[in-house]
Amino acid sequence: MQVTADKLAQDLLALWMHMMRGGVSRSIALLDGLGLGLHQIKTLDTLHARGEDPTVNELAELLGLSLPGTSRNVDGLIRAGLVERREDDRDRRMKRLRLTDAGRDAIERVNAARLEGLEAFTDSLPPEQRDALAAALGPIVKGLA
């Protein structure tokens, strides 16, 4: 029997909600301690994963947010010392964004808290379910790279 995309999406949502309930308290406490909101974390995540330093306009497109909202978000991260704005090497009129060392440290701490939550979830699984999940995720994760 082949599972429908809708059914799989519903099952993934149920799994995601279960994992979030179990591990989210550590992440929320960390975000609160860092003074960061969801848009700011999404911004730090995007800058961390990006190979090159985007402009604010490019970042807004990547995040799916408005340019004014992204600009305010970035300004707050700059004030917090997590992001820096620099001149483009080829066009001095353009400004590029990148994480500071403090920004990299913040997102790495958030990712460590996320990983702790996932480890707690996977530790709770019986070995046969853990093996089945690993077998199913293997080809998917390989395709993400």
C-alpha positions as CSV (number, residue, x, y, z in Angstrom):
1,M,0.0,0.0,0.0
2,Q,1.4,3.4,-1.0
3,V,0.9,6.2,1.5
4,T,-0.5,9.5,0.2
5,A,1.4,12.7,0.5
6,D,-1.4,14.1,2.7
7,K,-1.3,11.2,5.1
8,L,2.5,11.3,5.3
9,A,2.3,15.1,5.9
10,Q,-0.2,14.5,8.7
11,D,2.0,11.9,10.3
12,L,5.1,14.1,10.0
13,L,3.1,16.9,11.7
14,A,2.1,14.6,14.5
15,L,5.8,13.5,15.0
16,W,7.0,17.1,14.8
17,M,4.5,18.3,17.3
18,H,5.4,15.4,19.7
19,M,9.1,16.3,19.4
20,M,8.5,20.0,19.9
21,R,6.5,19.4,23.0
22,G,9.3,17.3,24.4
23,G,12.4,19.4,23.5
24,V,11.1,22.8,23.0
25,S,11.4,24.0,26.6
26,R,15.2,23.9,26.4
27,S,15.2,25.8,23.2
28,I,12.7,28.4,24.3
29,A,14.6,29.0,27.5
30,L,17.8,29.5,25.5
31,L,16.1,31.9,23.0
32,D,14.7,33.8,25.9
33,G,18.1,34.0,27.6
34,L,19.6,35.2,24.3
35,G,16.8,37.7,23.8
36,L,16.0,36.3,20.4
37,G,12.6,35.8,18.6
38,L,11.7,33.4,15.9
39,H,12.4,35.7,13.0
40,Q,15.8,36.5,14.4
41,I,16.6,32.8,14.8
42,K,15.4,32.2,11.2
43,T,17.8,35.0,10.1
44,L,20.7,33.6,12.0
45,D,20.0,30.1,10.7
46,T,19.9,31.4,7.1
47,L,23.1,33.4,7.5
48,H,24.8,30.4,9.1
49,A,23.8,28.0,6.3
50,R,24.6,30.5,3.5
51,G,27.9,30.2,1.7
52,E,28.1,33.9,0.8
53,D,27.0,37.1,2.5
54,P,23.6,38.3,1.3
55,T,22.3,41.8,1.0
56,V,19.3,42.7,3.1
57,N,17.2,42.5,-0.1
58,E,18.5,39.0,-0.8
59,L,18.0,37.9,2.8
60,A,14.4,39.2,2.7
61,E,13.8,36.9,-0.3
62,L,15.5,33.9,1.3
63,L,13.4,34.4,4.5
64,G,10.1,35.2,2.6
65,L,9.8,38.4,4.7
66,S,9.2,42.0,3.7
67,L,12.2,44.2,3.1
68,P,11.2,46.7,5.9
69,G,10.6,43.8,8.3
70,T,13.9,42.2,7.4
71,S,15.7,45.5,7.7
72,R,14.4,46.0,11.2
73,N,15.2,42.5,12.2
74,V,18.8,42.9,10.9
75,D,19.2,46.2,12.7
76,G,18.3,44.5,15.9
77,L,20.8,41.7,15.3
78,I,23.5,44.3,14.5
79,R,22.7,46.2,17.7
80,A,23.0,42.9,19.6
81,G,26.4,42.2,18.0
82,L,25.2,39.0,16.3
83,V,25.4,40.3,12.7
84,E,27.6,42.8,10.9
85,R,27.0,44.8,7.8
86,R,30.0,45.4,5.4
87,E,30.6,47.0,2.0
88,D,30.4,44.7,-1.0
89,D,33.9,44.2,-2.4
90,R,32.8,45.0,-6.0
91,D,30.1,47.6,-5.4
92,R,30.6,49.9,-2.4
93,R,26.9,51.0,-2.6
94,M,25.8,47.5,-1.6
95,K,26.0,46.3,2.0
96,R,26.5,42.6,2.7
97,L,25.5,40.8,6.0
98,R,27.4,38.1,7.9
99,L,27.4,36.6,11.3
100,T,29.8,37.8,13.9
101,D,31.6,35.4,16.1
102,A,28.9,36.0,18.7
103,G,26.2,35.3,16.1
104,R,27.9,32.0,15.2
105,D,28.1,31.1,18.8
106,A,24.4,31.9,19.4
107,I,23.2,29.8,16.5
108,E,25.5,26.9,17.5
109,R,24.1,27.0,21.0
110,V,20.5,27.0,19.6
111,N,21.4,24.0,17.4
112,A,23.0,22.2,20.4
113,A,19.7,22.7,22.3
114,R,17.7,21.4,19.3
115,L,20.0,18.4,19.1
116,E,19.5,17.7,22.8
117,G,15.7,17.6,22.2
118,L,16.1,15.3,19.3
119,E,18.5,13.0,21.2
120,A,15.9,12.8,24.0
121,F,13.3,11.8,21.5
122,T,15.4,9.2,19.8
123,D,16.6,7.8,23.2
124,S,12.9,7.2,24.0
125,L,12.4,5.0,21.0
126,P,12.7,1.2,21.2
127,P,15.8,0.0,19.2
128,E,13.7,-1.4,16.3
129,Q,11.8,1.9,15.8
130,R,15.1,3.8,16.0
131,D,16.6,1.5,13.3
132,A,13.5,1.9,11.1
133,L,13.6,5.6,11.4
134,A,17.3,5.7,10.6
135,A,16.8,3.5,7.5
136,A,14.0,5.7,6.3
137,L,15.8,9.0,6.9
138,G,19.2,7.9,5.4
139,P,18.4,8.4,1.7
140,I,16.3,11.5,2.5
141,V,19.1,13.2,4.4
142,K,21.7,12.1,1.8
143,G,19.6,13.9,-0.8
144,L,19.6,17.1,1.2
145,A,23.3,17.7,0.8
